[in-house]
Amino acid sequence: MGNIVLFMHVSLDGFAAGTKGEMNWIHVDDEIFDFGAERITQTNTALYGRVTFQMMEGYWPTAADKPNASKHDKEHSAWYKVARKVVLSTTLDESAFTNTTVIGKDYVAAIQKLKQETSGEILLFGSPTAAHSLLAENLIDECWLFVNPVLLGEGIPVFKDIKQKLQLKLQKTHVFTSGVVCLCHEVQH
């Protein structure tokens, strides 16, 4: 049975993005890319909300083909092309995308079925609105939060609409030279 792992950057005050969805405050560098890539290559299933998926789909399929493509662009683009992509959306048409399943209104049953059919991890990349929905239904099993040393004051929160208290157990931490800290917690179901 697959576990859903929330994989998200967060400000120190708990926001996944600014008030207009801006993410220009997120620190990424080769050290963080390499750390994330090690985890990402252990799975072949990615889960996205519609907005994040459209952003990813606009970049990753051709990122490796660009003249100045970085090592990370080449590696992640190759992974993205073969990964099974699952998108929470009531508006996207899955026939328009390769290797993509779109889950609409009955997402709880569909996610439970996805977890049963998947061995290994299902990485939920960013996608704060999707994370809100899945956390509210207690469908997320682990949280990998990359805490950036910045205070936004307001924005789109990582955690919202939690219906009941969720106990988390810290599994590991990793401090990057940039000051970003990765906190890995297991959700205690």
N, C-alpha and C positions, 0 to 999 in steps of 0.2 A: 504494500500500500504506500502511495506517495505522500510525502509531507509538503505542505506549502510553506515556503520560506519567503518572508517579506525582506526585500533587498533594497534599502532606501537610504538616501542622504537626508539628513535632518539638521536643522539649526539647533544650537544649544537650547533655545527656548521652545523647541518642539514643532517647528514648521517644516513642511516638505517643499514648499515653494512660497514665493511672495504673494501678495494679494492679487496680482494679475498672472500668476503662474510662473513668474520669473525664477530662474535657477542660476543666475550669473554669480551667485555667492558660493556655489558649490566648488570645493577645491578638489581637483583631480590632477594626478601626475602619474608618472610611470610606476612609482611604488604602489599607489592605490590601484592602478590598472592591473598590475601583475598579481596583486593580492586577490582582487576580484576575479580575474581570469582563472586562477587556480580553482576557485569555487565553482565558477560558471561551467567550466569544461567537465565537471563531474555530473552534469545533468544534460538532458536533451529536451526539456520542456520548459517553456517560458510562458508566463501568465501576465497579461497587461490589461489595463483599462483602455478604453478607446483612444483617449487623448495621447497617452504615452505610446500606444501602439502606432498611431499615425505618425508621431514624431520619429519613432524607431524605423518604421517602414520607409520614411522619407530619407533616411540616411544609410542604414546598415546594408541593404542589398548591394549597393555600389561603392561603399566606403573604401574597399580594398583596391578599387580600380582607379582611384584618383592618383595623379602623378606624385603627390607628396604624402601618400598614405603612410601613417605611422605603423609600427609593429602592432600596436593595440588595434588599430583600424583593420589591419589585415587578419589578425587572429579572430577578433570578435565578428567581423563580417563573415568569415568562413563558418564560424559556429552558428551565427544567426540564419544563414541560408539553409542549414540542415536541421535546425531546431524545430521542434513541434511548437507552434505558437497558438495560444488560446487567448481569446480576447473577450472581455465582458463588454457587451454593447447591444443596444436595441436598434441601432441604425446601420451598422456595417453589413455588407453583403460578403460572406466568406468566399464566394466564388471568384471575387476580384483579387484574392491573395493566394500565394503559394503556401502549402503546408500549414494552413491556418484554420482553426475552428472558432466560430463566433458563438458565444453563449449569451442568450437574451434574458427574457423575463424570469424564467424558472432557474435562476443561476444556482440556488442552493443545492437542488437535486443534481444539477449538471456538474457542479464542483465536487460533490460527494462521489459521483460516478467517476469523474476524472481521477480523484485520489485513489479510488479502488482499482482502476485500470493501470495506474502508473506505478512503476517500481522506481524508487529513488525520489529525488527532489523535484518540485515544481517551483521555479523561482518567480516570484511576483516582483517585477522590476518597477520601482517607483509607484506610479499609479495610486495616488493618495485616495481618490474617490473609491476605487475598487477595494483598496485596503480597508477603508471605513466599512464598506458593505460586508466584506469577508470577516473582519474582526467582530462586527456586530452579531454575526452568526457563528462565531467561535470556529472558523474554518482555517485559520492560520496556525501553524504549528511551531514556527520559529521566526524570530525577528533578527535580522542583521542590519543594524542601524549604524550608518557612518556619520557620527556626530561632528559637525563642522564648527570650529571656534568662531561663531558669529551669532549675534542676536538680531533677529529681524523685527521683533516687536509685534508684528501681525503678519498674517498670511494664511496659507492652507495648512491646517494642522495634520500631523501624522496620525494622531489618535482622535477619534470623534465618534459619537453615537455608540459607545460601548454600553451594552445593555446590562452586563453584570461584571463584577470584579474578575479580572483574569490574573492569576498568579503566574509570574515569570521566574525562570531559574537561569541565572547567568551561567553560560557555558564557557565562554572565553572572551577575552578582550585583545585588541591589538592597537598599539599606538603608532601612528605614522610620524615621520619626521616633520611633516607640515603642521602637526597639531591636531589633525583629524583622528578621532578614536572610533574604532569599530567595536560595538557592543553586540555580542551574540547571545540572545536569550531563547530558551525553549519555553513555549507556552505550556503550562500545566493544565491539561484538560481534565 
